[in-house]
Amino acid sequence: MLHFDRDRFLRIQSHALCIAEQARPLMRRLLADGVERLFFMGTGGVQLLTLPAIEIAQRLSTFPVSAQFPAQVVLDPPAGLDSRALVVLPSLSGTTRESVELLAVLKARGVRSFSLTGHQDTPLGRGAEYNFSNFAEDDTSCESFYLQTLIIVLALLAERGEFDGLDAVLRELGQLPQALVEAKQAFEPDAARLAAEIRDERYHIFTGAGSVWPQAHYYGMCILEEMQWIRTRPVHAADFFHGTLELIEPGVSVFVFKGEDRLRPLCERVENFVRRYTERVHVLDSAAAALPGISPQLRELLSPIVLATQLERLSAHLAVLRKHPLTTRRYYKRVEY
């Protein structure tokens, strides 16, 4: 596979699963100590990677679990941001400016914090009350953060008696890193073909629903816009027919992400519509990945991880064909803002 280190990938994703050793005892202790709500507060794309786990919590539990933007919280903290709250702070670098500023606010308000970082010896790694560090880089961080936040939420629900079979899920997840490698290998020819097909496109519409909507948003914003300088329009499939449909005409590129949860019909509705009016429709369906050893029940929770691991292959080929390395930036961490 192009620019892919199998052993490195397996090491990173396998270690992401090790958060389970910390998450369930921590949830048990915090619940016993009076924690009554959970916030995920990430800056930029990493916040999107927490949304599938939040959606699971909101579907299965009455325990308040939500997302907030750190930069906004610093200026206008939400109700309930107090000693009975736990805030999860994901940051690959552990140095994200907005998140570091937020951590100071949390400490001043007596809020408990749990940072998820790529390096422990960083402001967020050292400064949070609890920390889990898993080295990763941009090409491996999506799967890592999806897994970490999924396990945190499932551990919370298990401790509340709202999710059975956590141990069984964790055993299955142990097979996932290798299954993802196989999914990458299977998708490699499609990634190369799709990269060649879209290399000169300057605009794409991305859509999805349910657990894969955050990945649609993330790929458009963080990969194509930030790393390739290509304009995108991410729109939730539920909103597609309330504005964006009028942009569809011959030649418009549309990416439809399809997962395996109960909101899949929203994506199929968009797919059926756009195929009538543009020939440039690209469908990525997590159900097409084999994932040996993973049960149908767990697959429903893993759809965004599958699409993320396949799309990394598309990114690798795009960067080469467009002669635009994924590390090239004009402004991000280059100028003051």
Phi and psi restraints in degrees (value plus and minus 20) as a CYANA .aco file:
   2 LEU   PHI     -85.3   -45.3
   2 LEU   PSI     103.4   143.4
   3 HIS   PHI      29.7    69.7
   3 HIS   PSI      29.5    69.5
   4 PHE   PHI    -150.8  -110.8
   4 PHE   PSI     108.5   148.5
   5 ASP   PHI    -127.2   -87.2
   5 ASP   PSI      82.2   122.2
   6 ARG   PHI     -80.1   -40.1
   6 ARG   PSI     -68.2   -28.2
   7 ASP   PHI     -83.8   -43.8
   7 ASP   PSI     -59.7   -19.7
   8 ARG   PHI     -82.7   -42.7
   8 ARG   PSI     -65.1   -25.1
   9 PHE   PHI     -81.0   -41.0
   9 PHE   PSI     -67.3   -27.3
  10 LEU   PHI     -82.0   -42.0
  10 LEU   PSI     -59.6   -19.6
  11 ARG   PHI     -83.9   -43.9
  11 ARG   PSI     -64.8   -24.8
  12 ILE   PHI     -87.3   -47.3
  12 ILE   PSI     -68.0   -28.0
  13 GLN   PHI     -91.1   -51.1
  13 GLN   PSI     -53.4   -13.4
  14 SER   PHI     -86.3   -46.3
  14 SER   PSI     -58.8   -18.8
  15 HIS   PHI     -91.3   -51.3
  15 HIS   PSI     -50.3   -10.3
  16 ALA   PHI     -77.1   -37.1
  16 ALA   PSI     -55.4   -15.4
  17 LEU   PHI     -87.9   -47.9
  17 LEU   PSI     -40.4    -0.4
  18 CYS   PHI     -87.3   -47.3
  18 CYS   PSI     -31.4     8.6
  19 ILE   PHI     -81.9   -41.9
  19 ILE   PSI     -41.2    -1.2
  20 ALA   PHI     -79.9   -39.9
  20 ALA   PSI     -52.4   -12.4
  21 GLU   PHI     -83.9   -43.9
  21 GLU   PSI     -45.9    -5.9
  22 GLN   PHI    -120.5   -80.5
  22 GLN   PSI     -54.5   -14.5
  23 ALA   PHI     -86.9   -46.9
  23 ALA   PSI     -68.4   -28.4
  24 ARG   PHI     -88.7   -48.7
  24 ARG   PSI     -65.9   -25.9
  25 PRO   PHI     -79.6   -39.6
  25 PRO   PSI     -56.2   -16.2
  26 LEU   PHI     -86.9   -46.9
  26 LEU   PSI     -64.6   -24.6
  27 MET   PHI     -81.8   -41.8
  27 MET   PSI     -60.6   -20.6
  28 ARG   PHI     -81.3   -41.3
  28 ARG   PSI     -65.2   -25.2
  29 ARG   PHI     -87.1   -47.1
  29 ARG   PSI     -63.0   -23.0
  30 LEU   PHI     -89.7   -49.7
  30 LEU   PSI     -58.9   -18.9
  31 LEU   PHI     -83.5   -43.5
  31 LEU   PSI     -61.7   -21.7
  32 ALA   PHI     -85.5   -45.5
  32 ALA   PSI     -46.2    -6.2
  33 ASP   PHI    -111.0   -71.0
  33 ASP   PSI     -14.0    26.0
  34 GLY   PHI      79.7   119.7
  34 GLY   PSI     -10.3    29.7
  35 VAL   PHI     -87.0   -47.0
  35 VAL   PSI     111.4   151.4
  36 GLU   PHI    -142.5  -102.5
  36 GLU   PSI     -22.4    17.6
  37 ARG   PHI    -178.3  -138.3
  37 ARG   PSI     134.4   174.4
  38 LEU   PHI    -149.4  -109.4
  38 LEU   PSI     107.5   147.5
  39 PHE   PHI    -134.5   -94.5
  39 PHE   PSI     120.1   160.1
  40 PHE   PHI    -126.1   -86.1
  40 PHE   PSI     103.9   143.9
  41 MET   PHI    -151.5  -111.5
  41 MET   PSI      69.9   109.9
  42 GLY   PHI    -131.6   -91.6
  42 GLY   PSI     136.6   176.6
  43 THR   PHI    -124.2   -84.2
  43 THR   PSI     109.8   149.8
  44 GLY   PHI      55.6    95.6
  44 GLY   PSI    -167.2  -127.2
  45 GLY   PHI     -80.6   -40.6
  45 GLY   PSI     -51.4   -11.4
  46 VAL   PHI     -82.6   -42.6
  46 VAL   PSI     -46.7    -6.7
  47 GLN   PHI     -85.1   -45.1
  47 GLN   PSI     -57.4   -17.4
  48 LEU   PHI     -81.6   -41.6
  48 LEU   PSI     -52.3   -12.3
  49 LEU   PHI     -91.3   -51.3
  49 LEU   PSI     -32.8     7.2
  50 THR   PHI    -108.7   -68.7
  50 THR   PSI     -34.7     5.3
  51 LEU   PHI     -87.0   -47.0
  51 LEU   PSI     -57.5   -17.5
  52 PRO   PHI     -80.0   -40.0
  52 PRO   PSI     -60.0   -20.0
  53 ALA   PHI     -85.8   -45.8
  53 ALA   PSI     -60.5   -20.5
  54 ILE   PHI     -81.6   -41.6
  54 ILE   PSI     -61.0   -21.0
  55 GLU   PHI     -82.5   -42.5
  55 GLU   PSI     -58.7   -18.7
  56 ILE   PHI     -80.7   -40.7
  56 ILE   PSI     -66.4   -26.4
  57 ALA   PHI     -81.4   -41.4
  57 ALA   PSI     -62.2   -22.2
  58 GLN   PHI     -90.8   -50.8
  58 GLN   PSI     -44.0    -4.0
  59 ARG   PHI    -102.8   -62.8
  59 ARG   PSI     -53.7   -13.7
  60 LEU   PHI    -125.0   -85.0
  60 LEU   PSI     -32.9     7.1
  61 SER   PHI    -157.0  -117.0
  61 SER   PSI     135.2   175.2
  62 THR   PHI    -114.2   -74.2
  62 THR   PSI     -22.3    17.7
  63 PHE   PHI     -88.3   -48.3
  63 PHE   PSI     108.1   148.1
  64 PRO   PHI     -87.4   -47.4
  64 PRO   PSI      96.3   136.3
  65 VAL   PHI    -151.1  -111.1
  65 VAL   PSI     105.1   145.1
  66 SER   PHI    -170.8  -130.8
  66 SER   PSI     153.2   193.2
  67 ALA   PHI    -136.2   -96.2
  67 ALA   PSI     126.4   166.4
  68 GLN   PHI    -162.0  -122.0
  68 GLN   PSI     128.7   168.7
  69 PHE   PHI    -102.8   -62.8
  69 PHE   PSI     103.6   143.6
  70 PRO   PHI     -73.9   -33.9
  70 PRO   PSI     -65.0   -25.0
  71 ALA   PHI     -81.3   -41.3
  71 ALA   PSI     -54.2   -14.2
  72 GLN   PHI     -94.7   -54.7
  72 GLN   PSI     -60.3   -20.3
  73 VAL   PHI     -83.0   -43.0
  73 VAL   PSI     -57.7   -17.7
  74 VAL   PHI     -77.4   -37.4
  74 VAL   PSI     -58.3   -18.3
  75 LEU   PHI    -107.2   -67.2
  75 LEU   PSI     -49.9    -9.9
  76 ASP   PHI    -169.8  -129.8
  76 ASP   PSI      61.0   101.0
  77 PRO   PHI     -82.4   -42.4
  77 PRO   PSI     122.2   162.2
  78 PRO   PHI     -97.1   -57.1
  78 PRO   PSI     142.8   182.8
  79 ALA   PHI     -81.6   -41.6
  79 ALA   PSI     123.8   163.8
  80 GLY   PHI      67.9   107.9
  80 GLY   PSI     -17.2    22.8
  81 LEU   PHI    -106.3   -66.3
  81 LEU   PSI      62.3   102.3
  82 ASP   PHI    -167.0  -127.0
  82 ASP   PSI    -182.9  -142.9
  83 SER   PHI     -87.2   -47.2
  83 SER   PSI     -32.4     7.6
  84 ARG   PHI    -117.2   -77.2
  84 ARG   PSI      -6.3    33.7
  85 ALA   PHI    -134.6   -94.6
  85 ALA   PSI     129.7   169.7
  86 LEU   PHI    -136.9   -96.9
  86 LEU   PSI     110.4   150.4
  87 VAL   PHI    -133.3   -93.3
  87 VAL   PSI     104.8   144.8
  88 VAL   PHI    -115.0   -75.0
  88 VAL   PSI     105.9   145.9
  89 LEU   PHI    -135.3   -95.3
  89 LEU   PSI      74.7   114.7
  90 PRO   PHI    -104.8   -64.8
  90 PRO   PSI     113.2   153.2
  91 SER   PHI    -179.5  -139.5
  91 SER   PSI      95.5   135.5
  92 LEU   PHI     -80.6   -40.6
  92 LEU   PSI     -66.2   -26.2
  93 SER   PHI     -94.7   -54.7
  93 SER   PSI     -49.6    -9.6
  94 GLY   PHI      56.4    96.4
  94 GLY   PSI     -12.6    27.4
  95 THR   PHI    -145.7  -105.7
  95 THR   PSI     -14.5    25.5
  96 THR   PHI     -73.2   -33.2
  96 THR   PSI     104.0   144.0
  97 ARG   PHI     -75.8   -35.8
  97 ARG   PSI     -70.1   -30.1
  98 GLU   PHI     -83.4   -43.4
  98 GLU   PSI     -56.1   -16.1
  99 SER   PHI     -93.5   -53.5
  99 SER   PSI     -55.0   -15.0
 100 VAL   PHI     -85.5   -45.5
 100 VAL   PSI     -61.5   -21.5
 101 GLU   PHI     -83.1   -43.1
 101 GLU   PSI     -59.6   -19.6
 102 LEU   PHI     -83.5   -43.5
 102 LEU   PSI     -60.2   -20.2
 103 LEU   PHI     -77.9   -37.9
 103 LEU   PSI     -58.6   -18.6
 104 ALA   PHI     -83.3   -43.3
 104 ALA   PSI     -58.8   -18.8
 105 VAL   PHI     -85.0   -45.0
 105 VAL   PSI     -62.6   -22.6
 106 LEU   PHI     -82.6   -42.6
 106 LEU   PSI     -63.0   -23.0
 107 LYS   PHI     -83.4   -43.4
 107 LYS   PSI     -60.3   -20.3
 108 ALA   PHI     -85.6   -45.6
 108 ALA   PSI     -47.5    -7.5
 109 ARG   PHI    -116.2   -76.2
 109 ARG   PSI     -18.4    21.6
 110 GLY   PHI      53.2    93.2
 110 GLY   PSI       6.0    46.0
 111 VAL   PHI    -108.2   -68.2
 111 VAL   PSI     115.1   155.1
 112 ARG   PHI     -96.8   -56.8
 112 ARG   PSI     122.0   162.0
 113 SER   PHI    -150.3  -110.3
 113 SER   PSI     126.1   166.1
 114 PHE   PHI    -155.0  -115.0
 114 PHE   PSI      86.1   126.1
 115 SER   PHI    -113.1   -73.1
 115 SER   PSI     122.7   162.7
 116 LEU   PHI    -136.5   -96.5
 116 LEU   PSI      89.8   129.8
 117 THR   PHI    -149.9  -109.9
 117 THR   PSI     145.5   185.5
 118 GLY   PHI    -108.5   -68.5
 118 GLY   PSI     -34.3     5.7
 119 HIS   PHI    -163.6  -123.6
 119 HIS   PSI     112.2   152.2
 120 GLN   PHI     -98.6   -58.6
 120 GLN   PSI     -53.7   -13.7
 121 ASP   PHI    -103.8   -63.8
 121 ASP   PSI      44.4    84.4
 122 THR   PHI    -161.4  -121.4
 122 THR   PSI     146.8   186.8
 123 PRO   PHI     -75.2   -35.2
 123 PRO   PSI     -62.0   -22.0
 124 LEU   PHI     -98.5   -58.5
 124 LEU   PSI     -53.8   -13.8
 125 GLY   PHI     -86.8   -46.8
 125 GLY   PSI     -61.1   -21.1
 126 ARG   PHI    -103.2   -63.2
 126 ARG   PSI     -54.3   -14.3
 127 GLY   PHI    -104.8   -64.8
 127 GLY   PSI     -45.1    -5.1
 128 ALA   PHI     -92.9   -52.9
 128 ALA   PSI     134.1   174.1
 129 GLU   PHI     -83.8   -43.8
 129 GLU   PSI     -57.8   -17.8
 130 TYR   PHI    -149.2  -109.2
 130 TYR   PSI     130.3   170.3
 131 ASN   PHI    -165.9  -125.9
 131 ASN   PSI     123.4   163.4
 132 PHE   PHI    -148.7  -108.7
 132 PHE   PSI     103.3   143.3
 133 SER   PHI    -133.4   -93.4
 133 SER   PSI     113.3   153.3
 134 ASN   PHI    -159.9  -119.9
 134 ASN   PSI      87.8   127.8
 135 PHE   PHI     -76.8   -36.8
 135 PHE   PSI     111.2   151.2
 136 ALA   PHI    -175.8  -135.8
 136 ALA   PSI     147.1   187.1
 137 GLU   PHI    -149.3  -109.3
 137 GLU   PSI    -199.2  -159.2
 138 ASP   PHI     -74.4   -34.4
 138 ASP   PSI     -54.9   -14.9
 139 ASP   PHI     -99.3   -59.3
 139 ASP   PSI     -27.0    13.0
 140 THR   PHI    -147.2  -107.2
 140 THR   PSI     -22.5    17.5
 141 SER   PHI     -96.4   -56.4
 141 SER   PSI     -50.5   -10.5
 142 CYS   PHI     -77.7   -37.7
 142 CYS   PSI     -76.1   -36.1
 143 GLU   PHI     -79.6   -39.6
 143 GLU   PSI     -60.8   -20.8
 144 SER   PHI     -81.2   -41.2
 144 SER   PSI     -68.8   -28.8
 145 PHE   PHI     -91.4   -51.4
 145 PHE   PSI     -56.7   -16.7
 146 TYR   PHI     -77.4   -37.4
 146 TYR   PSI     -65.5   -25.5
 147 LEU   PHI     -86.6   -46.6
 147 LEU   PSI     -64.5   -24.5
 148 GLN   PHI     -81.3   -41.3
 148 GLN   PSI     -66.6   -26.6
 149 THR   PHI     -91.6   -51.6
 149 THR   PSI     -54.6   -14.6
 150 LEU   PHI     -80.2   -40.2
 150 LEU   PSI     -65.7   -25.7
 151 ILE   PHI     -87.1   -47.1
 151 ILE   PSI     -58.6   -18.6
 152 ILE   PHI     -78.9   -38.9
 152 ILE   PSI     -67.6   -27.6
 153 VAL   PHI     -87.4   -47.4
 153 VAL   PSI     -63.4   -23.4
 154 LEU   PHI     -84.3   -44.3
 154 LEU   PSI     -55.7   -15.7
 155 ALA   PHI     -84.5   -44.5
 155 ALA   PSI     -62.4   -22.4
 156 LEU   PHI     -79.1   -39.1
 156 LEU   PSI     -68.5   -28.5
 157 LEU   PHI     -86.7   -46.7
 157 LEU   PSI     -56.5   -16.5
 158 ALA   PHI     -83.4   -43.4
 158 ALA   PSI     -61.6   -21.6
 159 GLU   PHI     -87.7   -47.7
 159 GLU   PSI     -45.2    -5.2
 160 ARG   PHI    -109.8   -69.8
 160 ARG   PSI     -19.7    20.3
 161 GLY   PHI      55.0    95.0
 161 GLY   PSI       2.3    42.3
 162 GLU   PHI    -127.5   -87.5
 162 GLU   PSI     -19.7    20.3
 163 PHE   PHI    -165.8  -125.8
 163 PHE   PSI      99.3   139.3
 164 ASP   PHI    -115.9   -75.9
 164 ASP   PSI     131.3   171.3
 165 GLY   PHI      63.4   103.4
 165 GLY   PSI       7.8    47.8
 166 LEU   PHI     -80.4   -40.4
 166 LEU   PSI     -61.3   -21.3
 167 ASP   PHI     -81.9   -41.9
 167 ASP   PSI     -59.6   -19.6
 168 ALA   PHI     -85.1   -45.1
 168 ALA   PSI     -60.8   -20.8
 169 VAL   PHI     -82.1   -42.1
 169 VAL   PSI     -63.8   -23.8
 170 LEU   PHI     -84.2   -44.2
 170 LEU   PSI     -56.3   -16.3
 171 ARG   PHI     -83.7   -43.7
 171 ARG   PSI     -63.1   -23.1
 172 GLU   PHI     -83.8   -43.8
 172 GLU   PSI     -61.9   -21.9
 173 LEU   PHI     -81.3   -41.3
 173 LEU   PSI     -45.5    -5.5
 174 GLY   PHI     -80.3   -40.3
 174 GLY   PSI     -43.3    -3.3
 175 GLN   PHI    -109.7   -69.7
 175 GLN   PSI     -29.4    10.6
 176 LEU   PHI     -86.8   -46.8
 176 LEU   PSI     -64.6   -24.6
 177 PRO   PHI     -73.0   -33.0
 177 PRO   PSI     -65.3   -25.3
 178 GLN   PHI     -86.6   -46.6
 178 GLN   PSI     -58.4   -18.4
 179 ALA   PHI     -83.1   -43.1
 179 ALA   PSI     -54.6   -14.6
 180 LEU   PHI     -89.4   -49.4
 180 LEU   PSI     -56.8   -16.8
 181 VAL   PHI     -80.1   -40.1
 181 VAL   PSI     -64.0   -24.0
 182 GLU   PHI     -86.0   -46.0
 182 GLU   PSI     -55.1   -15.1
 183 ALA   PHI     -85.5   -45.5
 183 ALA   PSI     -59.3   -19.3
 184 LYS   PHI     -81.5   -41.5
 184 LYS   PSI     -67.3   -27.3
 185 GLN   PHI     -79.8   -39.8
 185 GLN   PSI     -63.0   -23.0
 186 ALA   PHI     -86.5   -46.5
 186 ALA   PSI     -52.8   -12.8
 187 PHE   PHI    -105.9   -65.9
 187 PHE   PSI     -34.0     6.0
 188 GLU   PHI     -72.6   -32.6
 188 GLU   PSI     -68.3   -28.3
 189 PRO   PHI     -81.6   -41.6
 189 PRO   PSI     -59.0   -19.0
 190 ASP   PHI     -85.8   -45.8
 190 ASP   PSI     -58.5   -18.5
 191 ALA   PHI     -82.5   -42.5
 191 ALA   PSI     -64.0   -24.0
 192 ALA   PHI     -84.1   -44.1
 192 ALA   PSI     -63.4   -23.4
 193 ARG   PHI     -84.3   -44.3
 193 ARG   PSI     -65.7   -25.7
 194 LEU   PHI     -86.8   -46.8
 194 LEU   PSI     -58.7   -18.7
 195 ALA   PHI     -80.7   -40.7
 195 ALA   PSI     -62.4   -22.4
 196 ALA   PHI     -85.3   -45.3
 196 ALA   PSI     -53.9   -13.9
 197 GLU   PHI     -92.0   -52.0
 197 GLU   PSI     -54.9   -14.9
 198 ILE   PHI    -128.7   -88.7
 198 ILE   PSI     -14.5    25.5
 199 ARG   PHI     -75.7   -35.7
 199 ARG   PSI     -51.9   -11.9
 200 ASP   PHI    -122.4   -82.4
 200 ASP   PSI     -17.7    22.3
 201 GLU   PHI     -88.7   -48.7
 201 GLU   PSI     119.8   159.8
 202 ARG   PHI    -130.7   -90.7
 202 ARG   PSI     -18.6    21.4
 203 TYR   PHI    -177.7  -137.7
 203 TYR   PSI     114.3   154.3
 204 HIS   PHI    -157.6  -117.6
 204 HIS   PSI     127.5   167.5
 205 ILE   PHI    -121.5   -81.5
 205 ILE   PSI     109.7   149.7
 206 PHE   PHI    -134.8   -94.8
 206 PHE   PSI     114.7   154.7
 207 THR   PHI    -164.5  -124.5
 207 THR   PSI     136.4   176.4
 208 GLY   PHI    -195.6  -155.6
 208 GLY   PSI     157.3   197.3
 209 ALA   PHI    -168.1  -128.1
 209 ALA   PSI     144.4   184.4
 210 GLY   PHI      42.8    82.8
 210 GLY   PSI    -160.1  -120.1
 211 SER   PHI     -87.9   -47.9
 211 SER   PSI     -40.4    -0.4
 212 VAL   PHI    -113.2   -73.2
 212 VAL   PSI     -29.5    10.5
 213 TRP   PHI     -78.8   -38.8
 213 TRP   PSI     -64.8   -24.8
 214 PRO   PHI     -78.9   -38.9
 214 PRO   PSI     -54.0   -14.0
 215 GLN   PHI     -90.2   -50.2
 215 GLN   PSI     -56.2   -16.2
 216 ALA   PHI     -81.4   -41.4
 216 ALA   PSI     -65.9   -25.9
 217 HIS   PHI     -83.3   -43.3
 217 HIS   PSI     -66.4   -26.4
 218 TYR   PHI     -81.1   -41.1
 218 TYR   PSI     -66.4   -26.4
 219 TYR   PHI     -86.5   -46.5
 219 TYR   PSI     -60.0   -20.0
 220 GLY   PHI     -84.6   -44.6
 220 GLY   PSI     -67.7   -27.7
 221 MET   PHI     -95.6   -55.6
 221 MET   PSI     -70.9   -30.9
 222 CYS   PHI    -108.5   -68.5
 222 CYS   PSI     -49.4    -9.4
 223 ILE   PHI    -116.7   -76.7
 223 ILE   PSI     -81.5   -41.5
 224 LEU   PHI     -91.3   -51.3
 224 LEU   PSI     -61.9   -21.9
 225 GLU   PHI     -95.5   -55.5
 225 GLU   PSI     -75.0   -35.0
 226 GLU   PHI     -92.2   -52.2
 226 GLU   PSI     -63.1   -23.1
 227 MET   PHI    -117.5   -77.5
 227 MET   PSI     -33.7     6.3
 228 GLN   PHI    -149.2  -109.2
 228 GLN   PSI     -24.0    16.0
 229 TRP   PHI      39.0    79.0
 229 TRP   PSI      20.5    60.5
 230 ILE   PHI    -131.6   -91.6
 230 ILE   PSI     110.7   150.7
 231 ARG   PHI     -92.0   -52.0
 231 ARG   PSI     118.1   158.1
 232 THR   PHI    -156.9  -116.9
 232 THR   PSI     142.7   182.7
 233 ARG   PHI    -151.8  -111.8
 233 ARG   PSI      70.3   110.3
 234 PRO   PHI     -96.0   -56.0
 234 PRO   PSI     112.0   152.0
 235 VAL   PHI    -164.9  -124.9
 235 VAL   PSI     113.2   153.2
 236 HIS   PHI     -83.7   -43.7
 236 HIS   PSI     120.9   160.9
 237 ALA   PHI     -78.8   -38.8
 237 ALA   PSI     -49.8    -9.8
 238 ALA   PHI     -88.6   -48.6
 238 ALA   PSI     -42.6    -2.6
 239 ASP   PHI    -121.1   -81.1
 239 ASP   PSI     -24.0    16.0
 240 PHE   PHI     -77.9   -37.9
 240 PHE   PSI     -56.3   -16.3
 241 PHE   PHI    -111.3   -71.3
 241 PHE   PSI       0.0    40.0
 242 HIS   PHI    -148.7  -108.7
 242 HIS   PSI      33.1    73.1
 243 GLY   PHI     118.7   158.7
 243 GLY   PSI     -83.7   -43.7
 244 THR   PHI     -85.7   -45.7
 244 THR   PSI     -48.4    -8.4
 245 LEU   PHI     -75.6   -35.6
 245 LEU   PSI     -49.0    -9.0
 246 GLU   PHI     -92.4   -52.4
 246 GLU   PSI     -29.9    10.1
 247 LEU   PHI    -108.0   -68.0
 247 LEU   PSI     -28.1    11.9
 248 ILE   PHI    -101.0   -61.0
 248 ILE   PSI     104.5   144.5
 249 GLU   PHI    -176.7  -136.7
 249 GLU   PSI     149.2   189.2
 250 PRO   PHI     -73.1   -33.1
 250 PRO   PSI     114.1   154.1
 251 GLY   PHI      74.9   114.9
 251 GLY   PSI     -31.2     8.8
 252 VAL   PHI    -100.5   -60.5
 252 VAL   PSI     109.8   149.8
 253 SER   PHI    -106.8   -66.8
 253 SER   PSI     106.6   146.6
 254 VAL   PHI    -147.9  -107.9
 254 VAL   PSI     107.6   147.6
 255 PHE   PHI    -123.7   -83.7
 255 PHE   PSI     105.2   145.2
 256 VAL   PHI    -133.8   -93.8
 256 VAL   PSI      98.6   138.6
 257 PHE   PHI    -117.9   -77.9
 257 PHE   PSI     109.8   149.8
 258 LYS   PHI    -141.2  -101.2
 258 LYS   PSI     107.6   147.6
 259 GLY   PHI    -125.0   -85.0
 259 GLY   PSI    -184.3  -144.3
 260 GLU   PHI    -141.1  -101.1
 260 GLU   PSI       3.4    43.4
 261 ASP   PHI    -121.7   -81.7
 261 ASP   PSI    -193.1  -153.1
 262 ARG   PHI     -93.4   -53.4
 262 ARG   PSI     -27.0    13.0
 263 LEU   PHI    -115.3   -75.3
 263 LEU   PSI     -15.1    24.9
 264 ARG   PHI     -73.2   -33.2
 264 ARG   PSI     -58.8   -18.8
 265 PRO   PHI     -77.0   -37.0
 265 PRO   PSI     -48.5    -8.5
 266 LEU   PHI     -84.1   -44.1
 266 LEU   PSI     -58.2   -18.2
 267 CYS   PHI     -91.2   -51.2
 267 CYS   PSI     -59.8   -19.8
 268 GLU   PHI     -85.1   -45.1
 268 GLU   PSI     -54.1   -14.1
 269 ARG   PHI     -82.8   -42.8
 269 ARG   PSI     -64.2   -24.2
 270 VAL   PHI     -84.5   -44.5
 270 VAL   PSI     -65.2   -25.2
 271 GLU   PHI     -76.8   -36.8
 271 GLU   PSI     -67.2   -27.2
 272 ASN   PHI     -81.1   -41.1
 272 ASN   PSI     -56.2   -16.2
 273 PHE   PHI     -91.7   -51.7
 273 PHE   PSI     -72.2   -32.2
 274 VAL   PHI     -86.9   -46.9
 274 VAL   PSI     -49.0    -9.0
 275 ARG   PHI     -84.2   -44.2
 275 ARG   PSI     -40.1    -0.1
 276 ARG   PHI     -97.1   -57.1
 276 ARG   PSI     -40.2    -0.2
 277 TYR   PHI    -146.4  -106.4
 277 TYR   PSI     -30.1     9.9
 278 THR   PHI    -163.3  -123.3
 278 THR   PSI     123.6   163.6
 279 GLU   PHI    -107.6   -67.6
 279 GLU   PSI     -25.8    14.2
 280 ARG   PHI    -124.5   -84.5
 280 ARG   PSI      50.2    90.2
 281 VAL   PHI    -132.7   -92.7
 281 VAL   PSI     104.8   144.8
 282 HIS   PHI    -139.3   -99.3
 282 HIS   PSI      95.6   135.6
 283 VAL   PHI    -127.8   -87.8
 283 VAL   PSI     104.4   144.4
 284 LEU   PHI    -133.0   -93.0
 284 LEU   PSI     100.7   140.7
 285 ASP   PHI    -143.2  -103.2
 285 ASP   PSI      96.5   136.5
 286 SER   PHI     -82.5   -42.5
 286 SER   PSI     -44.9    -4.9
 287 ALA   PHI     -85.6   -45.6
 287 ALA   PSI     -36.9     3.1
 288 ALA   PHI     -97.6   -57.6
 288 ALA   PSI     -35.0     5.0
 289 ALA   PHI    -100.6   -60.6
 289 ALA   PSI     119.4   159.4
 290 ALA   PHI     -89.9   -49.9
 290 ALA   PSI     -70.5   -30.5
 291 LEU   PHI      28.6    68.6
 291 LEU   PSI      42.3    82.3
 292 PRO   PHI     -80.1   -40.1
 292 PRO   PSI     118.0   158.0
 293 GLY   PHI      68.0   108.0
 293 GLY   PSI     -23.8    16.2
 294 ILE   PHI    -124.4   -84.4
 294 ILE   PSI     105.3   145.3
 295 SER   PHI     -93.6   -53.6
 295 SER   PSI     136.7   176.7
 296 PRO   PHI     -77.0   -37.0
 296 PRO   PSI     -56.0   -16.0
 297 GLN   PHI     -84.0   -44.0
 297 GLN   PSI     -59.5   -19.5
 298 LEU   PHI     -98.2   -58.2
 298 LEU   PSI     -54.0   -14.0
 299 ARG   PHI     -73.6   -33.6
 299 ARG   PSI     -57.8   -17.8
 300 GLU   PHI     -76.8   -36.8
 300 GLU   PSI     -52.9   -12.9
 301 LEU   PHI    -104.6   -64.6
 301 LEU   PSI     -35.2     4.8
 302 LEU   PHI    -123.9   -83.9
 302 LEU   PSI     -18.8    21.2
 303 SER   PHI     -73.5   -33.5
 303 SER   PSI     -66.0   -26.0
 304 PRO   PHI     -85.4   -45.4
 304 PRO   PSI     -50.1   -10.1
 305 ILE   PHI     -88.6   -48.6
 305 ILE   PSI     -61.1   -21.1
 306 VAL   PHI     -82.5   -42.5
 306 VAL   PSI     -67.6   -27.6
 307 LEU   PHI     -84.8   -44.8
 307 LEU   PSI     -57.7   -17.7
 308 ALA   PHI     -81.7   -41.7
 308 ALA   PSI     -62.1   -22.1
 309 THR   PHI     -91.3   -51.3
 309 THR   PSI     -52.0   -12.0
 310 GLN   PHI     -92.3   -52.3
 310 GLN   PSI     -62.7   -22.7
 311 LEU   PHI     -86.2   -46.2
 311 LEU   PSI     -46.5    -6.5
 312 GLU   PHI     -78.9   -38.9
 312 GLU   PSI     -54.4   -14.4
 313 ARG   PHI     -87.9   -47.9
 313 ARG   PSI     -60.2   -20.2
 314 LEU   PHI     -81.5   -41.5
 314 LEU   PSI     -63.4   -23.4
 315 SER   PHI     -81.0   -41.0
 315 SER   PSI     -62.1   -22.1
 316 ALA   PHI     -81.3   -41.3
 316 ALA   PSI     -63.1   -23.1
 317 HIS   PHI     -91.6   -51.6
 317 HIS   PSI     -59.6   -19.6
 318 LEU   PHI     -79.8   -39.8
 318 LEU   PSI     -64.4   -24.4
 319 ALA   PHI     -78.9   -38.9
 319 ALA   PSI     -59.3   -19.3
 320 VAL   PHI     -92.1   -52.1
 320 VAL   PSI     -68.5   -28.5
 321 LEU   PHI     -84.8   -44.8
 321 LEU   PSI     -54.5   -14.5
 322 ARG   PHI    -111.7   -71.7
 322 ARG   PSI     -20.7    19.3
 323 LYS   PHI      32.8    72.8
 323 LYS   PSI      23.1    63.1
 324 HIS   PHI    -154.9  -114.9
 324 HIS   PSI      72.5   112.5
 325 PRO   PHI     -76.0   -36.0
 325 PRO   PSI     127.0   167.0
 326 LEU   PHI     -89.0   -49.0
 326 LEU   PSI     -30.4     9.6
 327 THR   PHI    -114.0   -74.0
 327 THR   PSI     -23.9    16.1
 328 THR   PHI     -97.2   -57.2
 328 THR   PSI     109.2   149.2
 329 ARG   PHI    -155.1  -115.1
 329 ARG   PSI     130.6   170.6
 330 ARG   PHI    -108.1   -68.1
 330 ARG   PSI     -68.6   -28.6
 331 TYR   PHI    -141.1  -101.1
 331 TYR   PSI     -56.1   -16.1
 332 TYR   PHI     -80.2   -40.2
 332 TYR   PSI      96.7   136.7
 333 LYS   PHI      36.3    76.3
 333 LYS   PSI       4.1    44.1
 334 ARG   PHI    -132.7   -92.7
 334 ARG   PSI     -52.7   -12.7
 335 VAL   PHI    -150.3  -110.3
 335 VAL   PSI     147.4   187.4
 336 GLU   PHI     -98.8   -58.8
 336 GLU   PSI     114.6   154.6
